[in-house]
Amino acid sequence: MIGLSMDSTAKLHYKRAAVLIDEGRMQDAAREMRAGLAIEPEDPDLLIGLATCLLGLEELDEAEVVISAALARAPGDPCAHHAHFVLLQERGDHEGAERAILQAIELDPDEPQYHALHSWLLLEQERWDEALGAADAALALDPFDENAPVGRALALVSLGRAEEAMEDARRKLAAGPDDPTAHALAGLTSMASGDHEAAFACLREAQQLDPTKDWLRDFGLIGLGLAGRPLYAALIAWLLGLPRGTGLTPEPGRRTGLLGPVALLGTLGRVAVRPFTTAVLRASRYGRLAVTPADASAARVFGGVLAFVLLDTLVAVLAGGAIAAAVVLVLGLYVLAVTGVALDADPWGRRRLVTRVAVAHAAGLALWAGVMAAVLVIVGS
C-alpha cells in the first residue's frame, strides 16, 4: 500500500513501476523506482519496490543495500522482511531466510503468501511435517492460494502419503478443470505414484492451457526427483539450462577472419546447441514438453542441412579422395554454420547479421586457403 505522505510525482513513478513489474519489465520498473526515490529518498514503499526489481534482476548486492535501508526506516513493514527473505533465500542462507519470513508472518499473520513461502523453504530443508503445517496454514487463510497446494502435495509425497496427495490434486482439478496449475499438480502426484502416462498427459494439458509458464521445469523435474529418477531430471535440467535460442551469435570482428576455420567451428558450436538439445529433448517424454514449435522447425532445417553435408562429403570421398572430401566438408560446415546463425538470429536484425557472418567466415576461409596454398608451393619448390 502506498504511503499517504508520498509526493504525488513520486507516487506516479511508483504506480508506473508497479505496472512494469506486472509486465516483467524489471529494468524499466527499477528506473521508475529510482526516479521516485530521487524525490522521496527515504520512502519505504519505493525502497521495497526498488529492492523487488533488483532481486528480479539478480543484482543481489545492490538489493541488500536497498533492503537494509528499507528495514531501517520501516522495521514493522512485513513487505520489507519478505524482500529480505527472498534475498537470503537466493544466497542460500536458509536460517536467515526463515527468520525473515517468520518476522513477516508475525507482523502480518493473515497473509497466506508468507505461510506458503515458509512451506517451500521448509521443503528445501526436508522438514516435511513442518512444511505440511505451513501449507495448511496458508490454505486455511486462502483456500484458492496457488502455491500452498503444491507445497502441501510435495510434503505429503515426501512423507510417503502419495495417495492423499493424489486426492488433493483430484479435488483441485475437479474444482478448476481449466486451471493449468491443477493439471500440473495432478501430473506431479501421478509421477510420484509411478503413473508416468497420466503424469505426461496432465503436464501436457497444463502446457496447452498456459504456454507462457515452464511447467516442465516447475513440476516435471520436481516430480522426477520425487519418483526416484534424479539423474533423468538432472539431465533434462542441464539441457534446458544450456544457452539455446536467439541472439547467441555475436557480431563478427577482425578475429573471425584471422582465425578462419577455428572461428567457423566456434560459430558452429554455438548454433548447434539448439538443434541437438532439441533432438535429445524430443526423445524424452517429459523433455518434449519444453520443445517449442520454433525449436522443432529449426532442428529439422539444421538436421536436413547436416545430412546433406555428410552425404556430399561421403560422395566426395568415394569420387575424389581425401583432399576433395576435406574441401567439401569445410564448405559444408560453412553452409551449416551460416544456416544455424540464420535460424537463431533475431528477426529484426537477421539479414544484416547473416550477411556479416557469411562474409567474415568466407574471408577467413579464403585467407587460410591462400596461406596453406602458399606453404604447399614453398614446400614443393
C-alpha positions in Angstrom: 0.0 0.0 0.0 1.4 3.4 -1.0 2.1 5.8 1.9 -0.3 8.7 2.2 2.5 11.2 2.7 4.3 10.2 -0.6 4.8 13.1 -3.0 2.3 13.0 -5.9 5.1 12.8 -8.6 6.9 10.0 -6.7 3.6 8.2 -6.4 3.1 8.4 -10.1 6.6 6.8 -10.6 5.6 4.1 -8.1 2.4 3.3 -10.0 4.2 3.2 -13.3 6.8 0.8 -11.8 4.1 -1.5 -10.4 2.6 -1.9 -13.9 6.1 -2.6 -15.4 6.7 -5.2 -12.7 3.5 -6.9 -13.6 4.7 -7.0 -17.2 8.1 -8.4 -16.2 10.0 -5.3 -17.3 12.2 -5.1 -14.2 14.9 -2.8 -15.7 12.3 -0.2 -16.6 10.5 -0.6 -13.3 13.8 -0.1 -11.4 14.3 3.1 -13.4 10.9 4.4 -12.3 11.5 3.4 -8.7 14.8 5.3 -8.7 13.1 8.4 -10.2 10.6 8.2 -7.3 13.4 7.9 -4.8 15.1 10.9 -6.2 12.1 12.8 -5.0 11.4 10.8 -1.8 14.8 9.2 -0.9 13.6 7.7 2.4 10.2 6.3 1.4 9.9 2.7 2.5 7.5 1.7 -0.3 9.8 3.0 -3.0 12.8 1.3 -1.4 10.9 -2.0 -1.1 9.7 -1.6 -4.7 13.3 -1.0 -5.9 14.5 -4.0 -3.9 11.9 -6.2 -5.6 13.2 -5.0 -9.0 16.8 -5.6 -8.1 16.0 -9.1 -6.8 14.2 -9.9 -10.1 17.3 -8.7 -12.0 19.5 -10.8 -9.7 21.5 -7.7 -8.6 21.8 -9.1 -5.1 24.5 -6.8 -3.7 22.6 -3.6 -4.5 19.4 -5.2 -3.4 20.9 -5.9 0.0 21.8 -2.2 0.4 18.3 -1.1 -0.5 16.6 -3.7 1.8 18.8 -2.7 4.7 17.7 1.0 4.2 14.0 -0.2 4.0 14.3 -2.2 7.2 16.0 0.7 9.0 13.2 3.1 8.0 10.2 0.6 8.3 11.2 -2.3 10.7 7.5 -3.0 11.1 6.7 -3.4 7.4 6.2 -7.1 6.6 6.9 -6.4 2.9 10.5 -5.3 3.8 11.0 -8.6 5.7 9.5 -10.5 2.7 12.1 -8.9 0.4 14.8 -9.7 2.9 13.6 -13.3 2.9 13.9 -13.5 -0.9 17.4 -12.1 -0.8 18.6 -14.5 1.9 17.0 -17.5 0.1 18.7 -16.5 -3.2 22.0 -16.6 -1.3 21.3 -20.0 0.3 21.0 -18.7 3.8 18.1 -20.9 5.0 18.3 -19.9 8.6 18.3 -16.2 7.9 15.6 -16.6 5.3 13.4 -18.4 7.9 13.9 -15.7 10.5 12.9 -13.1 7.9 9.7 -14.9 6.7 8.7 -15.7 10.3 9.1 -12.0 11.1 6.9 -11.1 8.2 4.3 -13.7 9.4 4.4 -12.2 12.9 3.7 -8.7 11.5 1.0 -9.9 9.1 -0.2 -13.4 10.2 -3.2 -13.2 7.8 -1.1 -13.1 4.6 -1.3 -16.6 3.1 1.6 -15.9 0.8 4.0 -15.7 3.7 2.9 -19.1 5.0 3.2 -20.7 1.6 6.7 -19.3 1.1 7.6 -20.6 4.6 6.3 -24.0 3.5 8.5 -24.0 0.4 11.5 -23.0 2.5 10.9 -25.9 4.8 10.6 -28.3 1.9 14.1 -27.2 0.7 15.4 -28.3 4.1 13.5 -31.6 4.0 11.4 -30.6 7.1 8.3 -32.4 5.7 6.0 -32.2 8.7 6.6 -28.5 9.3 6.2 -27.8 5.6 2.9 -29.5 5.6 1.7 -27.5 8.6 2.8 -24.2 6.9 1.0 -25.1 3.7 -2.2 -26.0 5.7 -1.9 -22.6 7.4 -1.8 -20.8 4.1 -4.8 -22.8 2.7 -6.8 -22.1 5.9 -6.3 -18.4 5.2 -6.9 -18.7 1.4 -8.3 -22.0 0.0 -7.6 -20.7 -3.5 -3.9 -19.9 -2.9 -1.8 -21.1 -5.9 1.4 -22.0 -4.2 0.2 -23.7 -1.0 -1.4 -26.8 -2.7 1.8 -27.5 -4.4 3.8 -27.3 -1.2 1.3 -29.5 0.5 1.5 -32.1 -2.2 5.3 -32.2 -2.1 5.2 -32.5 1.6 2.7 -35.4 1.5 4.6 -37.3 -1.2 7.8 -36.9 0.7 6.1 -38.2 3.8 5.0 -41.3 1.9 1.4 -40.2 1.7 1.2 -40.1 -2.2 -2.4 -41.3 -2.2 -3.5 -38.4 0.0 -1.7 -36.0 -2.3 -3.5 -37.6 -5.3 -6.8 -36.9 -3.6 -5.9 -33.3 -3.1 -4.9 -33.0 -6.8 -8.2 -34.6 -7.9 -10.2 -32.2 -5.8 -8.3 -29.2 -7.1 -8.7 -30.4 -10.7 -12.5 -31.0 -10.2 -12.9 -27.5 -8.8 -10.9 -25.9 -11.7 -10.8 -28.1 -14.8 -9.3 -25.2 -16.8 -6.7 -24.4 -14.1 -3.2 -25.2 -15.5 -1.8 -25.4 -12.0 -4.3 -28.1 -11.1 -3.3 -30.2 -14.1 0.4 -29.7 -13.3 -0.2 -30.7 -9.7 -2.0 -33.8 -10.8 0.9 -34.6 -13.1 3.4 -34.2 -10.2 1.4 -36.5 -7.9 0.9 -39.0 -10.7 4.7 -39.2 -11.2 5.3 -39.7 -7.5 2.9 -42.7 -7.6 4.6 -44.1 -10.7 1.9 -43.4 -13.3 4.0 -41.6 -15.9 1.5 -41.9 -18.7 -1.1 -39.9 -16.6 1.7 -37.5 -15.5 2.7 -36.7 -19.0 -0.9 -36.2 -20.1 -1.5 -33.8 -17.2 1.7 -31.8 -17.8 0.9 -31.5 -21.5 -2.6 -30.2 -20.7 -1.1 -27.6 -18.3 1.3 -26.6 -21.1 -1.5 -26.2 -23.6 -3.7 -24.2 -21.1 -0.8 -21.8 -20.2 2.2 -22.0 -22.6 3.8 -18.9 -21.0 4.9 -20.9 -18.0 7.6 -23.6 -17.9 5.5 -26.4 -16.4 8.3 -29.0 -17.2 10.8 -27.2 -15.0 8.4 -26.2 -12.3 6.6 -29.5 -11.9 8.1 -32.2 -14.2 11.6 -32.1 -12.8 10.4 -31.9 -9.2 8.2 -34.9 -9.9 11.0 -36.9 -11.5 13.2 -36.3 -8.5 10.4 -37.5 -6.1 9.8 -40.5 -8.3 13.4 -41.7 -7.7 14.7 -40.6 -11.1 17.0 -37.7 -10.1 19.6 -38.4 -12.8 17.0 -38.2 -15.6 15.7 -34.9 -14.1 19.3 -33.6 -13.8 19.9 -34.4 -17.5 16.8 -32.6 -18.7 17.5 -29.6 -16.4 21.1 -29.4 -17.7 19.9 -29.4 -21.3 17.3 -26.7 -20.6 20.0 -24.7 -18.9 22.3 -24.6 -22.0 22.3 -21.4 -24.0 19.8 -22.1 -26.7 17.6 -19.6 -28.7 18.0 -16.3 -30.4 20.8 -13.8 -30.1 23.7 -16.2 -29.3 25.9 -15.2 -32.3 27.9 -12.0 -31.7 28.8 -9.6 -34.5 31.8 -10.9 -36.3 35.1 -8.9 -35.9 38.6 -9.0 -37.3 39.4 -12.1 -35.3 36.7 -14.0 -37.2 38.7 -13.6 -40.4 42.1 -14.2 -38.9 41.1 -17.3 -37.1 39.5 -18.9 -40.2 38.4 -22.5 -39.5 38.8 -22.1 -35.8 36.3 -19.2 -35.7 34.0 -21.2 -38.0 34.0 -24.1 -35.6 33.2 -21.7 -32.7 30.2 -20.3 -34.5 29.1 -23.8 -35.5 29.4 -24.9 -31.8 27.1 -22.1 -30.6 24.4 -22.6 -33.2 24.4 -26.4 -32.9 23.4 -26.4 -29.3 19.7 -25.6 -30.0 19.0 -28.3 -32.6 21.0 -31.0 -30.8 19.4 -30.3 -27.4 16.0 -30.2 -29.1 16.7 -33.6 -30.7 17.6 -35.1 -27.3 14.6 -33.4 -25.5 12.2 -34.7 -28.2 13.4 -38.2 -27.4 12.3 -37.8 -23.8 8.6 -37.9 -22.8 8.9 -35.0 -20.4 11.6 -33.2 -22.3 9.2 -32.9 -25.3 7.1 -30.5 -23.2 10.0 -28.0 -23.3 10.3 -28.0 -27.1 8.6 -25.2 -28.9 7.3 -25.4 -32.5 10.1 -22.9 -33.4 12.7 -25.2 -31.8 11.4 -28.3 -33.7 11.3 -26.4 -37.0 14.9 -25.1 -36.5 16.1 -28.6 -35.6 14.6 -30.1 -38.7 16.2 -27.5 -41.0 19.6 -27.8 -39.3 19.4 -31.6 -39.4 18.5 -31.6 -43.1 21.5 -29.4 -44.0 23.7 -31.5 -41.8 22.6 -34.7 -43.5 23.2 -33.1 -46.9 26.7 -32.0 -45.9 27.6 -35.5 -44.6 26.2 -37.1 -47.8 28.2 -34.8 -50.0 31.3 -35.5 -48.0 30.8 -39.2 -48.5 30.3 -38.8 -52.2 33.5 -36.7 -52.4 35.5 -39.4 -50.5 34.3 -42.0 -53.0 34.7 -39.9 -56.1 37.7 -37.6 -55.4 39.6 -38.8 -52.5 40.6 -37.3 -49.1 41.5 -33.8 -50.4 38.3 -33.3 -52.3 36.3 -34.6 -49.2 38.1 -32.2 -46.9 37.2 -29.2 -49.2 33.6 -30.3 -49.5 33.4 -30.8 -45.7 34.8 -27.4 -44.9 32.4 -25.7 -47.4 29.6 -27.8 -46.0 30.4 -26.7 -42.4 30.4 -23.1 -43.6 26.9 -23.5 -45.0 25.8 -25.3 -41.9 27.1 -22.5 -39.6 25.5 -19.7 -41.7 22.2 -21.7 -41.7 22.4 -22.0 -37.9 23.0 -18.3 -37.5 20.0 -17.6 -39.7 17.8 -19.9 -37.6 18.9 -18.4 -34.3 19.2 -14.7 -35.2 16.6 -12.1 -34.0 14.2 -11.5 -36.9 14.8 -7.7 -36.7 18.5 -7.9 -37.5 18.7 -11.3 -39.2 19.6 -10.2 -42.7 22.4 -7.9 -41.5 23.9 -10.5 -39.1 23.8 -13.4 -41.5 25.4 -11.3 -44.3 28.2 -10.2 -42.0 28.8 -13.7 -40.6 28.8 -15.2 -44.0 31.3 -12.6 -45.4 33.6 -12.8 -42.4 33.8 -16.6 -42.4 34.2 -16.7 -46.2 37.1 -14.2 -45.9 38.7 -16.2 -43.1 38.5 -19.5 -45.0 39.8 -17.8 -48.2 42.7 -16.3 -46.2 43.7 -19.6 -44.7 43.3 -21.4 -48.0 45.7 -18.9 -49.5 48.2 -19.3 -46.7 48.1 -23.1 -47.0 48.5 -22.9 -50.8 51.5 -20.7 -50.4 53.0 -23.0 -47.8 52.5 -26.0 -50.1 54.1 -24.1 -53.0 57.1 -23.2 -50.9 57.5 -26.7 -49.6 57.0 -28.2 -53.1 59.7 -25.9 -54.6 
